Amino acid sequence: MPVEAAKRAMQAVADENPDFEVTVVHTDYTSADGLAKTQNYLQANDDVTIVATNYAELTKGALTALDEASLGSVKVYDYGGDPRFWMQSGPGKS
């Protein structure tokens, strides 16, 4: 799914659900930075329900951070090029 289409889809969900907030966290597209940025975000925001990434390496980092934080109920979506990570639920489901 192209990035712009994903942004539109997430915004449509946010528009229909006033309690839903879309937050963008920029990374350098490495697993290590995806891990660090996800860890930092989770420490400041304990009510995360969905993580969406657009690159498999980011997904790996996010899954590790969610696993370390014991947040298995968080849905993880990767709309990048690696089908192993498309629409996963919970950490460690690679």
C-alpha positions as CSV (number, residue, x, y, z in Angstrom):
1,M,0.0,0.0,0.0
2,P,1.5,3.3,-1.0
3,V,2.3,5.7,1.9
4,E,-0.2,8.4,0.8
5,A,-3.0,5.8,0.6
6,A,-2.1,4.5,4.1
7,K,-2.1,8.1,5.5
8,R,-5.6,8.7,3.9
9,A,-6.9,5.4,5.4
10,M,-5.6,6.2,8.9
11,Q,-7.0,9.8,8.7
12,A,-10.4,8.4,7.6
13,V,-10.4,6.1,10.7
14,A,-9.4,9.1,12.9
15,D,-12.1,11.2,11.4
16,E,-14.8,8.6,12.2
17,N,-13.4,7.9,15.7
18,P,-12.8,11.0,17.8
19,D,-10.8,9.1,20.4
20,F,-8.4,7.8,17.8
21,E,-5.2,9.8,17.4
22,V,-2.7,9.3,14.6
23,T,0.9,10.2,15.6
24,V,3.8,10.1,13.2
25,V,7.3,9.2,14.5
26,H,10.1,9.6,12.0
27,T,13.1,7.2,12.0
28,D,16.2,6.5,9.9
29,Y,14.6,3.2,8.6
30,T,16.7,0.9,10.6
31,S,15.6,-1.8,13.0
32,A,17.7,-0.2,15.8
33,D,16.1,3.2,15.4
34,G,12.6,1.7,15.0
35,L,13.2,-0.1,18.3
36,A,14.5,3.0,20.1
37,K,11.8,5.3,18.8
38,T,9.1,2.8,19.6
39,Q,10.5,2.3,23.1
40,N,10.5,6.1,23.7
41,Y,7.0,6.5,22.4
42,L,5.6,3.6,24.5
43,Q,7.2,5.1,27.6
44,A,5.4,8.4,27.1
45,N,2.2,6.9,25.8
46,D,0.8,3.8,27.6
47,D,-2.5,3.7,25.6
48,V,-1.1,2.6,22.2
49,T,-3.4,0.1,20.4
50,I,-2.0,0.1,16.9
51,V,1.5,0.5,15.4
52,A,1.8,0.9,11.6
53,T,5.0,1.0,9.8
54,N,6.0,1.3,6.1
55,Y,9.3,-0.7,6.2
56,A,10.1,-4.2,7.4
57,E,13.1,-3.1,9.4
58,L,11.0,-0.6,11.3
59,T,8.5,-3.4,12.0
60,K,11.2,-5.6,13.5
61,G,12.2,-2.8,15.9
62,A,8.6,-2.1,16.8
63,L,7.9,-5.7,17.5
64,T,10.9,-6.0,19.7
65,A,9.9,-2.9,21.7
66,L,6.3,-4.2,22.1
67,D,7.6,-7.6,23.2
68,E,9.9,-6.0,25.7
69,A,7.0,-3.9,27.0
70,S,4.7,-6.9,27.2
71,L,2.2,-5.2,25.0
72,G,0.9,-8.3,23.1
73,S,-2.5,-6.8,22.5
74,V,-1.2,-4.0,20.3
75,K,-2.0,-4.6,16.6
76,V,1.0,-4.2,14.3
77,Y,0.6,-3.4,10.6
78,D,3.4,-3.2,8.0
79,Y,2.3,-1.7,4.7
80,G,5.8,-1.9,3.3
81,G,7.3,-4.5,1.0
82,D,7.8,-7.6,3.2
83,P,4.6,-9.7,3.3
84,R,6.0,-11.5,6.5
85,F,4.9,-8.5,8.5
86,W,1.6,-7.5,6.8
87,M,-1.2,-7.1,9.3
88,Q,0.3,-8.9,12.3
89,S,-1.2,-9.0,15.7
90,G,1.1,-8.7,18.7
91,P,4.8,-8.9,19.1
92,G,7.0,-11.7,17.9
93,K,4.6,-12.9,15.2
94,S,7.2,-12.9,12.3
